[in-house]
Amino acid sequence: MFRRPVLQVLHQSVRHASEAAASLILERSLNRVQLLGRVGQDPVLRQAEGKNPVTIFSLATNEMWRSGESEAYQMGDVSQKTTWHRISVFRPGLRDVAYQYVRKGSRIYVEGKIDYGEYMDKNNVRRQATTIIADNIIFLSDQTKEKE
């Protein structure tokens, strides 16, 4: 006699609990960056007190396009824009390899994630910084040096 109402209440309770659990599930997202370019400066190894060491260097990527009316026939001026990226390497093995082998002018491929942060400069002014946190670095052959 009470069996049916108890089962209905139990079923509603389980359904409500599963709906609440579903709302707590974090949705997946993606923060992935792939860069191919040339190193702008030799890396530096920094370590702030109480923090993990980090290898930092800059990487330049170029975007080129033709301007003018006859783009299909490759006539017109070639324009180029260089974008500079700050690369930070925290992973212990990769950090050491980057510090030892990355050199100014090297052509490399970097995979990682983008990070936005803030810091205080020497004059106590709050500055924003965009950094690529490298997960992987692939060293590419430098064709200009191979020809020499």
N, C-alpha and C positions, 0 to 999 in steps of 0.2 A: 504494500500500500504506500509506503514512503519511498520505495525503491526508485520509481520514476522521477519524482521531484528532486531527489538527492542527485541522481545522475544528471539531470538537467542543470542543476546548480554547479555541480562539479565540472561539467562540460563548459559552461559559461566561464567559470573561473580559470580553467586551463586555457581557453581561447583568449581571455583577457591577458593572462600572463605571457602568452606567446606573442601577442601584439605589442605588449610593453617591451619585451625582449627584442623584438624586431626594430623598434624605434631606437634602441640603444646601440644597434650595430653601426659601426662607423663605415661610411661609404668610402670606397677606394678613390684615390686621386693619384696624380702623376706629376712629378717635378723632375724633368729630365732635360739635360742640355748636352748637345754634341757640337764641338767646335773643332775646326781644322784651320790652323794658321801658323804663324811664325812667332817665336818667343821674342819679346821686346827687350828683356833684360835678364842677366844671370839671376838665378833664384837666390833668395836670402832665407836663412833659417832663423825663426824667431821663437822665443819662449817667454811668455809672461809668467810672473811669479804665481805658482799654484795652478797653472794651466798646461795643457799638452803642447809640445812644440808643433810648429807649422812651417811648411815650406811655401813661400809666396813668390810668384813671378807674374809677368804680364804677357798676354797673348794678343796678337793683332789678327783680325779677320778682315778681309776685303770684299766689298760688293762692287761689281762693275756693271755698267750698262751703257748702251749707245743712245745718244740723243740726236734728234733731227727727224726729218720726215721720212727718210728712206731706211728705217731700221731693218726691214726685211732684206735689203740688199747690202747691209753692213756698211752703209755710208753714214757719215756724221761723226761727231766727236765722241770719244770714249770718256766716260766719267767714272770716277772711282771714289768710294767712301771707305775709310778705314775705321773700324771700331776696336777699341782697346778693352780687354777683359782682365780683371784681376783674378788669378787662379790661386786657390789655397788648397794645400794637400795636408790632411791630418792623419790619414792611415799610415801607421808606422813603417811598413815595408816600402810602400809607394812614396812616402814622404822622403825617405833616405835616398831612394833611386832618383827621384826628381831633383833633389839637391845636388846629387853627384853628377848626373848626366845631362840634365837640361841646360842648354847654353843659349845665349843670345843669338838669334838668327836661325836656330833649329826649327825644323818644320815638324809639328806634332799634332796628334789628334787627342782631344780631351773629352772624356765623358764625365758627367757629374750632375749636380743639381744647383739651382740658383738660390742664393740666400741674400736677403735684404736685412741690413742691420744699421745700427747707429753707434757712433763713438764720439768722444770729446777730443777736440784737437788741442794743440798747445795753448791756445788762447781761451780755453774753456768754452768753445763754440760747438754746439751739437751739429754733427755732420752725418749725412746718410752715406752708406757704402753698399754697393752691389758686388757680390763675390760669387765666383763659381767654385763650389766645393768639389774637387776632383775625386772620382772613384776609380778612374782608369786613365792611363796615359799610354799612347802608342807612339813610338818614335818612328818617323818616316825618313826614308833616305833623302838626302839633300842632293838633288840632281846637279845643282850648280857646282858643288864641290867635287862630284864624281867626274866631271868633265875636265877639271884642272889637272 
